[in-house]
Amino acid sequence: MIKVYIFNPISKIWIHKSPFLSITSNIHYADFLIFEQNGDPISSILYIKKLYSKYYLKLIFILSGDQNHFIDNISSWFSCSTLPNNTLCKFQKQIFVTNPSIFRFSNPSIQLNLHNPRSIDIYFKGSIWDGLRKNMKTYLEKYPNVIIEDYSSYWNWRCEKHRTNEEIQEKAFELYNTLLHVKLSLCPKGNGNSSMRIIESIACGAVPVLIDDFSSPYGYDLSKFCLVFDSKKDSWESIYDTCIQFIHNTSTYNSYRHKGIEFYYNVVCCDFTPNNYYDYYDINTILYGSSSFLISHLLTHFFRTPFYDFSI
Protein backbone atom coordinates (compact mmCIF):
# COMPACT_ATOMS: atom_id res chain seq x y z
CA MET A 1 0.00 0.00 0.00
CA ILE A 2 1.36 3.40 -1.04
CA LYS A 3 0.72 6.23 1.42
CA VAL A 4 0.08 9.69 -0.01
CA TYR A 5 -0.23 13.09 1.60
CA ILE A 6 -2.56 15.51 -0.21
CA PHE A 7 -2.50 19.31 -0.15
CA ASN A 8 -5.99 19.69 -1.61
CA PRO A 9 -9.00 17.59 -0.54
CA ILE A 10 -10.21 17.24 -4.14
CA SER A 11 -7.55 14.56 -4.58
CA LYS A 12 -9.71 12.29 -2.46
CA ILE A 13 -12.09 12.13 -5.44
CA TRP A 14 -9.88 9.69 -7.29
CA ILE A 15 -7.48 8.31 -4.69
CA HIS A 16 -10.29 6.30 -3.08
CA LYS A 17 -10.71 4.41 -6.37
CA SER A 18 -7.34 2.73 -6.09
CA PRO A 19 -6.70 -0.29 -3.86
CA PHE A 20 -3.00 0.60 -4.00
CA LEU A 21 -3.28 3.99 -2.27
CA SER A 22 -4.16 5.28 1.17
CA ILE A 23 -4.19 8.85 2.47
CA THR A 24 -2.09 9.76 5.47
CA SER A 25 -2.36 12.96 7.50
CA ASN A 26 1.24 12.61 8.64
CA ILE A 27 3.54 14.00 5.97
CA HIS A 28 6.54 12.19 7.47
CA TYR A 29 5.00 8.81 6.72
CA ALA A 30 3.95 9.65 3.15
CA ASP A 31 5.54 7.96 0.17
CA PHE A 32 4.37 10.78 -2.10
CA LEU A 33 3.02 14.32 -1.72
CA ILE A 34 0.34 15.38 -4.23
CA PHE A 35 -0.45 19.01 -5.07
CA GLU A 36 -3.50 19.29 -7.31
CA GLN A 37 -5.10 22.53 -8.52
CA ASN A 38 -6.78 24.22 -11.44
CA GLY A 39 -4.41 26.35 -13.50
CA ASP A 40 -0.67 26.81 -13.04
CA PRO A 41 -0.24 28.52 -9.65
CA ILE A 42 3.52 28.96 -9.94
CA SER A 43 3.83 30.94 -6.72
CA SER A 44 2.15 28.10 -4.81
CA ILE A 45 4.32 25.50 -6.52
CA LEU A 46 7.53 27.34 -5.69
CA TYR A 47 6.36 27.87 -2.12
CA ILE A 48 5.61 24.17 -1.67
CA LYS A 49 8.91 23.14 -3.24
CA LYS A 50 10.74 25.46 -0.84
CA LEU A 51 8.72 24.61 2.26
CA TYR A 52 8.91 20.86 1.65
CA SER A 53 12.36 20.72 0.12
CA LYS A 54 13.32 17.73 2.27
CA TYR A 55 10.51 15.79 0.53
CA TYR A 56 11.50 17.00 -2.92
CA LEU A 57 11.75 13.53 -4.44
CA LYS A 58 8.18 12.78 -3.39
CA LEU A 59 6.42 15.77 -4.95
CA ILE A 60 3.73 15.25 -7.61
CA PHE A 61 1.91 18.15 -9.30
CA ILE A 62 -1.42 17.75 -11.10
CA LEU A 63 -2.43 20.97 -12.85
CA SER A 64 -4.84 21.96 -15.60
CA GLY A 65 -2.91 24.86 -17.11
CA ASP A 66 -0.27 25.28 -19.78
CA GLN A 67 2.94 26.00 -17.94
CA ASN A 68 5.69 26.34 -20.53
CA HIS A 69 8.98 26.77 -18.73
CA PHE A 70 11.20 24.16 -17.20
CA ILE A 71 10.44 23.21 -13.59
CA ASP A 72 12.86 20.51 -12.53
CA ASN A 73 14.12 17.01 -13.20
CA ILE A 74 12.76 15.44 -10.07
CA SER A 75 9.07 16.08 -9.42
CA SER A 76 6.28 14.59 -11.53
CA TRP A 77 4.19 17.04 -13.51
CA PHE A 78 0.76 16.43 -15.05
CA SER A 79 -0.91 19.18 -17.07
CA CYS A 80 -2.75 20.03 -20.29
CA SER A 81 0.53 21.22 -21.76
CA THR A 82 1.17 20.13 -25.33
CA LEU A 83 4.88 20.78 -25.02
CA PRO A 84 7.33 17.98 -25.81
CA ASN A 85 8.28 15.55 -23.09
CA ASN A 86 10.93 16.72 -20.63
CA THR A 87 10.11 20.37 -21.36
CA LEU A 88 8.62 20.88 -17.90
CA CYS A 89 10.35 18.20 -15.91
CA LYS A 90 11.78 14.73 -16.24
CA PHE A 91 8.53 12.95 -15.42
CA GLN A 92 5.83 14.66 -17.46
CA LYS A 93 2.40 13.42 -18.56
CA GLN A 94 -0.26 15.19 -20.58
CA ILE A 95 -3.81 14.92 -19.28
CA PHE A 96 -7.21 16.39 -20.11
CA VAL A 97 -9.57 18.19 -17.77
CA THR A 98 -13.32 18.56 -17.80
CA ASN A 99 -16.26 19.91 -15.85
CA PRO A 100 -17.43 17.34 -13.25
CA SER A 101 -21.06 18.25 -14.00
CA ILE A 102 -20.92 16.39 -17.32
CA PHE A 103 -20.79 13.08 -15.46
CA ARG A 104 -24.09 13.86 -13.78
CA PHE A 105 -25.70 14.92 -17.06
CA SER A 106 -24.58 12.37 -19.64
CA ASN A 107 -26.92 9.59 -20.69
CA PRO A 108 -25.96 7.05 -23.39
CA SER A 109 -29.56 6.56 -24.54
CA ILE A 110 -29.72 10.25 -25.55
CA GLN A 111 -26.35 10.69 -27.18
CA LEU A 112 -26.25 7.38 -29.06
CA ASN A 113 -29.44 8.16 -30.98
CA LEU A 114 -27.95 9.24 -34.30
CA HIS A 115 -31.42 10.09 -35.57
CA ASN A 116 -31.90 12.69 -32.87
CA PRO A 117 -32.29 15.95 -34.88
CA ARG A 118 -29.46 18.44 -34.48
CA SER A 119 -30.38 21.86 -35.77
CA ILE A 120 -27.17 23.82 -35.11
CA ASP A 121 -24.23 23.24 -37.47
CA ILE A 122 -21.43 24.93 -35.49
CA TYR A 123 -21.62 26.22 -31.93
CA PHE A 124 -19.57 27.76 -29.13
CA LYS A 125 -20.45 29.31 -25.80
CA GLY A 126 -17.74 30.66 -23.53
CA SER A 127 -15.42 33.52 -22.72
CA ILE A 128 -14.15 35.55 -25.66
CA TRP A 129 -10.80 37.24 -25.32
CA ASP A 130 -8.24 38.71 -27.69
CA GLY A 131 -6.42 36.30 -29.94
CA LEU A 132 -7.73 32.96 -31.12
CA ARG A 133 -11.21 33.19 -29.61
CA LYS A 134 -11.85 36.73 -30.79
CA ASN A 135 -10.69 35.85 -34.31
CA MET A 136 -12.87 32.75 -34.25
CA LYS A 137 -15.94 34.79 -33.33
CA THR A 138 -15.18 37.57 -35.86
CA TYR A 139 -14.67 35.26 -38.82
CA LEU A 140 -17.09 32.41 -38.16
CA GLU A 141 -20.23 34.00 -36.75
CA LYS A 142 -20.99 35.64 -40.08
CA TYR A 143 -21.74 32.25 -41.63
CA PRO A 144 -25.27 30.78 -41.60
CA ASN A 145 -26.19 28.40 -38.79
CA VAL A 146 -23.06 29.23 -36.80
CA ILE A 147 -23.79 30.39 -33.26
CA ILE A 148 -21.03 31.85 -31.08
CA GLU A 149 -22.19 33.13 -27.69
CA ASP A 150 -19.90 35.41 -25.70
CA TYR A 151 -20.24 34.22 -22.11
CA SER A 152 -17.37 36.23 -20.64
CA SER A 153 -19.66 37.23 -17.76
CA TYR A 154 -19.70 33.68 -16.39
CA TRP A 155 -16.76 34.01 -14.04
CA ASN A 156 -18.05 37.30 -12.68
CA TRP A 157 -21.32 35.52 -11.91
CA ARG A 158 -19.46 32.57 -10.45
CA CYS A 159 -17.22 34.62 -8.15
CA GLU A 160 -19.42 37.53 -7.12
CA LYS A 161 -20.83 35.46 -4.26
CA HIS A 162 -20.83 31.91 -3.02
CA ARG A 163 -22.60 29.71 -5.55
CA THR A 164 -24.12 26.40 -4.57
CA ASN A 165 -23.32 23.18 -6.38
CA GLU A 166 -26.87 23.21 -7.71
CA GLU A 167 -26.52 26.70 -9.20
CA ILE A 168 -23.22 25.91 -10.90
CA GLN A 169 -24.45 22.58 -12.18
CA GLU A 170 -27.61 24.19 -13.56
CA LYS A 171 -25.48 26.63 -15.59
CA ALA A 172 -23.49 23.72 -16.98
CA PHE A 173 -26.65 21.80 -17.84
CA GLU A 174 -27.92 24.77 -19.86
CA LEU A 175 -24.88 24.40 -22.10
CA TYR A 176 -25.21 20.62 -22.32
CA ASN A 177 -28.86 20.79 -23.31
CA THR A 178 -27.85 23.06 -26.18
CA LEU A 179 -24.99 20.74 -27.19
CA LEU A 180 -27.54 17.96 -27.66
CA HIS A 181 -28.74 19.95 -30.69
CA VAL A 182 -25.24 20.75 -32.03
CA LYS A 183 -23.41 18.95 -34.82
CA LEU A 184 -19.95 20.51 -34.44
CA SER A 185 -18.76 22.05 -31.16
CA LEU A 186 -15.94 24.59 -31.30
CA CYS A 187 -13.39 23.81 -28.58
CA PRO A 188 -10.80 26.62 -28.64
CA LYS A 189 -8.04 26.50 -26.07
CA GLY A 190 -8.97 27.90 -22.68
CA ASN A 191 -6.58 28.80 -19.87
CA GLY A 192 -4.51 25.83 -20.87
CA ASN A 193 -3.36 24.33 -24.13
CA SER A 194 -6.55 22.37 -24.46
CA SER A 195 -10.24 22.79 -23.66
CA MET A 196 -12.65 21.38 -21.09
CA ARG A 197 -15.26 21.49 -23.84
CA ILE A 198 -13.82 18.45 -25.68
CA ILE A 199 -15.10 15.90 -23.18
CA GLU A 200 -18.35 17.80 -22.65
CA SER A 201 -18.97 17.81 -26.41
CA ILE A 202 -18.42 14.13 -27.08
CA ALA A 203 -20.55 13.25 -24.04
CA CYS A 204 -23.39 15.23 -25.64
CA GLY A 205 -22.91 13.60 -29.04
CA ALA A 206 -21.35 16.61 -30.79
CA VAL A 207 -18.10 16.39 -32.75
CA PRO A 208 -15.40 18.65 -31.24
CA VAL A 209 -13.56 21.12 -33.50
CA LEU A 210 -10.03 21.75 -32.24
CA ILE A 211 -8.08 24.79 -33.40
CA ASP A 212 -4.36 24.95 -32.60
CA ASP A 213 -4.86 22.15 -30.11
CA PHE A 214 -2.61 19.20 -30.91
CA SER A 215 -2.94 17.50 -27.57
CA SER A 216 -2.89 13.76 -27.02
CA PRO A 217 -3.98 13.25 -23.40
CA TYR A 218 -2.82 9.95 -21.95
CA GLY A 219 -1.38 9.31 -25.42
CA TYR A 220 -4.78 9.10 -27.12
CA ASP A 221 -5.14 10.46 -30.65
CA LEU A 222 -8.07 12.89 -30.50
CA SER A 223 -8.14 13.30 -34.28
CA LYS A 224 -9.97 9.98 -34.45
CA PHE A 225 -13.14 11.71 -33.26
CA CYS A 226 -12.29 15.43 -33.48
CA LEU A 227 -11.71 17.79 -36.39
CA VAL A 228 -8.28 19.38 -35.90
CA PHE A 229 -7.12 22.61 -37.55
CA ASP A 230 -3.96 24.70 -37.53
CA SER A 231 -4.70 28.43 -37.82
CA LYS A 232 -1.22 28.98 -39.26
CA LYS A 233 -2.10 26.78 -42.21
CA ASP A 234 -5.91 26.84 -42.36
CA SER A 235 -7.82 30.05 -43.04
CA TRP A 236 -11.11 30.61 -41.23
CA GLU A 237 -12.87 30.28 -44.55
CA SER A 238 -11.30 26.89 -45.19
CA ILE A 239 -12.07 25.79 -41.64
CA TYR A 240 -15.74 26.63 -42.16
CA ASP A 241 -15.87 24.96 -45.60
CA THR A 242 -14.25 21.80 -44.24
CA CYS A 243 -16.69 21.68 -41.33
CA ILE A 244 -19.72 21.97 -43.61
CA GLN A 245 -18.38 19.32 -45.99
CA PHE A 246 -17.78 17.07 -43.00
CA ILE A 247 -21.37 17.48 -41.79
CA HIS A 248 -22.70 16.60 -45.25
CA ASN A 249 -20.63 13.41 -45.31
CA THR A 250 -23.12 11.53 -43.18
CA SER A 251 -21.16 8.28 -42.79
CA THR A 252 -17.96 10.02 -41.68
CA TYR A 253 -19.85 12.40 -39.41
CA ASN A 254 -21.71 9.55 -37.69
CA SER A 255 -18.50 7.55 -37.41
CA TYR A 256 -16.78 10.40 -35.54
CA ARG A 257 -19.79 10.75 -33.25
CA HIS A 258 -19.77 7.03 -32.45
CA LYS A 259 -16.02 7.01 -31.76
CA GLY A 260 -16.28 10.06 -29.51
CA ILE A 261 -19.16 8.61 -27.52
CA GLU A 262 -17.35 5.27 -27.20
CA PHE A 263 -14.22 7.05 -25.97
CA TYR A 264 -16.27 8.89 -23.38
CA TYR A 265 -18.10 5.86 -22.03
CA ASN A 266 -15.36 3.24 -22.40
CA VAL A 267 -12.34 5.31 -21.40
CA VAL A 268 -13.22 8.58 -19.68
CA CYS A 269 -16.04 7.67 -17.30
CA CYS A 270 -16.21 3.87 -17.63
CA ASP A 271 -16.88 2.63 -14.05
CA PHE A 272 -17.47 6.14 -12.73
CA THR A 273 -20.23 6.56 -10.15
CA PRO A 274 -21.60 10.14 -10.08
CA ASN A 275 -22.78 9.96 -6.49
CA ASN A 276 -19.22 9.46 -5.30
CA TYR A 277 -18.26 12.92 -6.52
CA TYR A 278 -18.74 16.24 -4.78
CA ASP A 279 -18.99 18.78 -7.58
CA TYR A 280 -17.57 22.21 -6.98
CA TYR A 281 -17.16 22.27 -3.25
CA ASP A 282 -13.92 23.95 -4.26
CA ILE A 283 -13.81 26.44 -7.14
CA ASN A 284 -10.59 24.72 -8.22
CA THR A 285 -12.30 21.38 -8.71
CA ILE A 286 -11.36 19.78 -12.01
CA LEU A 287 -11.49 16.26 -13.34
CA TYR A 288 -8.99 14.73 -15.68
CA GLY A 289 -10.51 11.30 -16.18
CA SER A 290 -12.54 9.45 -13.61
CA SER A 291 -12.43 5.80 -14.60
CA SER A 292 -10.23 3.23 -12.92
CA PHE A 293 -8.57 2.79 -16.31
CA LEU A 294 -7.33 6.40 -16.40
CA ILE A 295 -6.53 6.47 -12.71
CA SER A 296 -4.31 3.47 -13.39
CA HIS A 297 -2.61 5.49 -16.12
CA LEU A 298 -1.87 8.20 -13.59
CA LEU A 299 -0.64 5.77 -10.95
CA THR A 300 1.66 4.03 -13.37
CA HIS A 301 3.23 7.34 -14.31
CA PHE A 302 3.33 8.61 -10.73
CA PHE A 303 5.17 5.69 -9.28
CA ARG A 304 6.84 4.35 -12.41
CA THR A 305 5.22 0.97 -11.73
CA PRO A 306 2.56 -0.67 -13.92
CA PHE A 307 -0.84 -0.93 -12.23
CA TYR A 308 -2.82 -2.01 -15.27
CA ASP A 309 -2.44 -3.93 -18.51
CA PHE A 310 -3.06 -1.12 -21.02
CA SER A 311 -3.09 -3.54 -23.94
CA ILE A 312 -6.56 -4.70 -22.83
Summary of the structure (lengths in Angstrom):
residues: 312
radius of gyration: 19.7
end to end distance: 24.2
largest distance: 61.4
contacts: 971
relative contact order: 0.15
helix: 40%
strand: 19%
